[in-house]
Amino acid sequence: MKITYTFFMAIAAVILVSFTSTQLGKRDGTEPGYTGSPGDSLKNCTVCHGGRATFIPDWITSNVPATGYVPGQRYSFKATNTEIGGTRFGFLISPQAIDGTLLGTLLVTDTTTTKLVGNEKYVTYKAAGTEGVDSFSWVFDWVAPADTVNEVIFYGAFNSNFEGHKDGDETTLSTLRLYKQGFTGLTENAKILSLAVYPNPASNIITLQTAHAFAPLQVNVMSQEGKLVLTLTNPTDNKIEVSSLTAGIYFIQAQQADGKTYSGKFVKF
């Protein structure tokens, strides 16, 4: 009888440890394929954690100069996950082409907090690199791809939570777009990032349009003072309901799945 009791107590302890480990978000990294990139079928942390993903720029930074990267050159990167009140943080980043092909080579520089997964196509966190207060940052390196590649997009998905419980998890997507040094298409790409809004002025519904195929993943509407007043994910037919907004001037940022960010403005009357 004592042996049976001891056995069941041991099993219960294993289950408790396993459950606690999962609840506290102490997983050793994220599975590959969830950066929110087109190559990952737009899948991100929400697949497991639920909720909706929010796009925030500049969570991925690097020392690549404004003039562009040099093929074969090694560069340093930093990924920062910020959530006021958050205590557990994670991330998954991959430099990809639109079809999901890995571009360049990822290198781990901090083996305590980061590792490579998915045949070294993705860099993610380790269990020792999850705990923080309000934010956590990770670093890694990247060797730029061959001369035939003119641009690279770093796709990143970030998740944060509070005291390790999934309730209230926040998922954020961020991208970093880099060009090869001397790439003549850089100026041309900059020209197509304007966003047309019509009707303008508008009272009820506006439609977003660009000179090229356009399917925004997320649209943020901000007031003239810079306050975020409206956020939409995958708007149907690129149409946005604005009747609830007060009269004034508003700015729009539309993030497309390929990493491009379009901007425009409109007047609400």
C-alpha positions as CSV (number, residue, x, y, z in Angstrom):
1,M,0.0,0.0,0.0
2,K,2.8,2.4,0.8
3,I,4.5,1.6,-2.5
4,T,1.3,2.4,-4.4
5,Y,0.9,5.7,-2.5
6,T,4.4,6.7,-3.2
7,F,4.0,5.8,-6.9
8,F,0.9,7.9,-7.3
9,M,2.5,10.8,-5.4
10,A,5.5,10.7,-7.8
11,I,3.1,10.7,-10.9
12,A,1.2,13.7,-9.4
13,A,4.5,15.6,-8.9
14,V,5.5,15.0,-12.5
15,I,2.1,16.3,-13.7
16,L,2.3,19.3,-11.5
17,V,5.8,20.2,-12.6
18,S,4.8,19.8,-16.3
19,F,1.6,21.9,-15.8
20,T,3.5,24.6,-13.9
21,S,6.2,24.8,-16.5
22,T,3.6,25.3,-19.2
23,Q,1.7,27.9,-17.3
24,L,4.7,29.9,-16.5
25,G,5.7,30.2,-20.1
26,K,9.1,28.5,-19.5
27,R,9.2,26.8,-22.9
28,D,12.6,26.6,-24.5
29,G,11.8,28.6,-27.6
30,T,9.0,28.7,-30.2
31,E,8.3,26.2,-32.9
32,P,9.5,27.4,-36.4
33,G,7.0,28.7,-38.9
34,Y,5.1,31.4,-36.8
35,T,6.7,34.8,-37.7
36,G,3.6,36.1,-39.5
37,S,5.5,36.2,-42.8
38,P,3.9,35.2,-46.2
39,G,6.2,32.2,-46.3
40,D,4.8,31.1,-42.9
41,S,1.3,31.5,-44.3
42,L,0.9,34.6,-42.0
43,K,0.8,32.3,-38.9
44,N,2.0,33.8,-35.7
45,C,1.8,33.4,-31.9
46,T,-2.0,33.8,-31.9
47,V,-2.3,30.3,-33.3
48,C,-1.4,29.0,-29.8
49,H,-2.0,32.0,-27.5
50,G,-5.2,33.3,-29.1
51,G,-6.2,36.9,-29.4
52,R,-5.2,39.2,-32.2
53,A,-1.8,40.3,-33.4
54,T,-0.8,44.0,-33.4
55,F,1.8,45.4,-35.7
56,I,4.4,47.7,-34.1
57,P,7.5,49.0,-36.1
58,D,11.1,49.1,-34.8
59,W,11.1,46.1,-32.5
60,I,13.8,44.7,-34.7
61,T,16.9,46.9,-35.1
62,S,20.4,46.4,-36.6
63,N,23.7,48.2,-37.3
64,V,23.2,47.9,-41.1
65,P,23.9,51.4,-42.4
66,A,21.3,53.5,-44.2
67,T,23.3,52.9,-47.4
68,G,22.4,49.2,-47.2
69,Y,24.1,45.9,-46.4
70,V,27.1,44.5,-48.2
71,P,26.8,40.9,-49.4
72,G,28.7,38.5,-47.1
73,Q,29.2,41.1,-44.4
74,R,28.3,40.2,-40.8
75,Y,25.9,42.5,-38.9
76,S,24.4,42.7,-35.4
77,F,20.7,42.7,-34.5
78,K,18.6,43.4,-31.5
79,A,15.0,42.2,-30.9
80,T,13.0,43.9,-28.1
81,N,9.7,42.8,-26.7
82,T,7.9,45.5,-24.7
83,E,4.7,45.1,-22.6
84,I,4.2,47.3,-19.5
85,G,3.4,44.9,-16.7
86,G,4.6,41.9,-18.6
87,T,6.9,39.4,-16.9
88,R,7.4,36.7,-19.6
89,F,8.6,37.4,-23.1
90,G,9.3,35.5,-26.2
91,F,10.1,36.0,-29.9
92,L,10.7,34.3,-33.3
93,I,12.5,36.0,-36.2
94,S,13.4,35.0,-39.7
95,P,14.9,36.9,-42.6
96,Q,12.9,35.7,-45.6
97,A,12.0,36.2,-49.2
98,I,8.3,36.5,-50.0
99,D,8.2,32.8,-50.8
100,G,9.6,32.0,-47.4
101,T,13.2,31.2,-48.5
102,L,15.8,32.0,-45.9
103,L,18.0,34.9,-46.9
104,G,21.5,35.2,-45.4
105,T,22.8,33.3,-42.4
106,L,21.6,33.7,-38.8
107,L,24.2,33.4,-36.0
108,V,23.7,33.0,-32.3
109,T,25.9,35.3,-30.2
110,D,24.2,34.7,-26.8
111,T,23.8,31.0,-26.3
112,T,22.2,31.6,-22.9
113,T,19.1,33.4,-24.1
114,T,18.8,32.5,-27.8
115,K,19.0,29.6,-30.2
116,L,18.3,28.6,-33.9
117,V,15.4,26.4,-34.9
118,G,13.9,25.1,-38.1
119,N,17.2,24.1,-39.8
120,E,18.7,27.4,-38.6
121,K,16.0,29.4,-40.5
122,Y,14.7,31.0,-37.3
123,V,16.2,32.6,-34.2
124,T,14.1,32.3,-31.0
125,Y,14.4,32.5,-27.2
126,K,15.6,29.9,-24.7
127,A,14.1,29.2,-21.3
128,A,16.7,31.3,-19.6
129,G,15.8,34.3,-21.8
130,T,12.1,34.9,-20.9
131,E,11.9,36.7,-17.6
132,G,11.9,40.4,-17.4
133,V,10.0,43.5,-16.2
134,D,8.1,45.4,-18.8
135,S,10.5,44.3,-21.6
136,F,13.2,41.9,-22.7
137,S,15.8,42.1,-25.4
138,W,17.8,39.5,-27.4
139,V,20.7,39.9,-29.7
140,F,21.9,37.9,-32.6
141,D,24.0,38.3,-35.8
142,W,23.3,37.8,-39.5
143,V,25.5,37.4,-42.5
144,A,24.1,39.2,-45.6
145,P,23.2,37.0,-48.6
146,A,24.8,36.8,-52.0
147,D,25.0,39.7,-54.4
148,T,21.9,38.4,-56.3
149,V,19.6,39.4,-53.4
150,N,18.6,43.0,-53.4
151,E,16.3,43.2,-50.4
152,V,15.6,41.2,-47.2
153,I,12.7,41.4,-44.8
154,F,13.2,40.3,-41.2
155,Y,9.8,39.0,-40.0
156,G,9.3,38.9,-36.2
157,A,6.5,37.6,-33.9
158,F,6.6,38.5,-30.2
159,N,4.5,37.3,-27.3
160,S,4.4,38.6,-23.8
161,N,2.2,37.7,-20.8
162,F,1.8,38.4,-17.1
163,E,3.1,36.0,-14.4
164,G,3.3,33.2,-17.0
165,H,-0.5,32.8,-17.4
166,K,-2.0,32.8,-21.0
167,D,-4.8,35.1,-19.9
168,G,-4.0,38.5,-21.3
169,D,-1.2,37.4,-23.7
170,E,-0.2,40.1,-26.1
171,T,1.1,39.2,-29.6
172,T,3.0,41.7,-31.6
173,L,4.4,41.5,-35.2
174,S,7.3,43.7,-36.4
175,T,9.4,43.7,-39.5
176,L,12.7,45.2,-40.6
177,R,13.2,45.8,-44.3
178,L,16.9,46.0,-45.6
179,Y,18.3,46.7,-49.0
180,K,21.6,45.8,-50.6
181,Q,24.1,48.6,-50.8
182,G,23.8,50.4,-54.2
183,F,20.4,48.8,-55.0
184,T,18.9,51.2,-57.6
185,G,15.4,50.0,-56.8
186,L,15.5,51.6,-53.3
187,T,14.2,55.0,-54.6
188,E,11.5,53.3,-56.7
189,N,10.3,51.3,-53.7
190,A,10.0,54.4,-51.6
191,K,7.7,56.0,-54.2
192,I,5.0,53.3,-54.0
193,L,4.5,53.6,-50.3
194,S,1.8,56.3,-50.5
195,L,-1.7,55.4,-49.7
196,A,-4.8,56.9,-51.4
197,V,-7.9,57.4,-49.4
198,Y,-11.3,58.1,-50.9
199,P,-13.7,59.7,-50.6
200,N,-11.7,62.4,-48.9
201,P,-13.2,64.2,-47.0
202,A,-15.3,61.3,-45.7
203,S,-18.2,60.8,-43.3
204,N,-18.9,57.1,-43.0
205,I,-16.7,54.7,-45.0
206,I,-13.3,55.1,-46.6
207,T,-11.5,52.9,-49.1
208,L,-7.7,52.4,-49.2
209,Q,-5.9,52.1,-52.5
210,T,-2.3,52.0,-53.8
211,A,-0.8,51.9,-57.3
212,H,0.0,48.2,-56.8
213,A,-1.8,45.1,-55.5
214,F,-2.7,45.9,-51.9
215,A,-4.0,43.6,-49.1
216,P,-3.1,45.2,-45.7
217,L,-2.6,42.8,-42.8
218,Q,-3.3,45.6,-40.3
219,V,-4.5,49.2,-40.5
220,N,-3.9,51.8,-37.8
221,V,-5.7,55.2,-37.8
222,M,-4.2,58.0,-35.7
223,S,-5.5,61.4,-34.8
224,Q,-3.6,64.6,-35.7
225,E,-2.1,64.5,-32.2
226,G,-0.6,61.0,-32.9
227,K,-3.1,59.1,-30.7
228,L,-4.2,55.6,-32.0
229,V,-7.9,55.8,-32.4
230,L,-8.7,52.7,-34.6
231,T,-7.1,49.4,-35.4
232,L,-8.3,46.9,-38.0
233,T,-7.0,43.5,-39.1
234,N,-7.5,42.3,-42.7
235,P,-10.2,44.9,-43.6
236,T,-12.7,43.6,-46.1
237,D,-12.2,45.1,-49.6
238,N,-9.8,47.6,-48.0
239,K,-12.8,49.5,-46.6
240,I,-12.9,51.1,-43.1
241,E,-15.8,52.4,-41.1
242,V,-15.0,55.8,-39.7
243,S,-18.4,57.2,-38.7
244,S,-17.6,56.9,-35.0
245,L,-14.6,59.3,-35.3
246,T,-15.0,63.0,-34.5
247,A,-14.5,65.6,-37.2
248,G,-10.8,66.3,-37.9
249,I,-7.7,65.2,-39.7
250,Y,-6.5,61.6,-39.4
251,F,-3.4,59.7,-40.5
252,I,-3.4,56.0,-41.6
253,Q,-0.6,53.4,-41.5
254,A,-1.3,50.2,-43.4
255,Q,1.1,47.2,-42.9
256,Q,1.1,44.7,-45.7
257,A,2.1,41.0,-45.3
258,D,5.3,41.6,-47.4
259,G,6.6,44.1,-44.9
260,K,5.8,47.3,-46.7
261,T,4.2,50.1,-44.7
262,Y,1.9,52.5,-46.5
263,S,0.8,55.9,-45.2
264,G,-1.8,58.4,-46.0
265,K,-4.3,60.8,-44.4
266,F,-7.9,61.9,-44.7
267,V,-10.4,64.4,-43.4
268,K,-13.4,63.3,-41.4
269,F,-16.4,65.6,-41.4
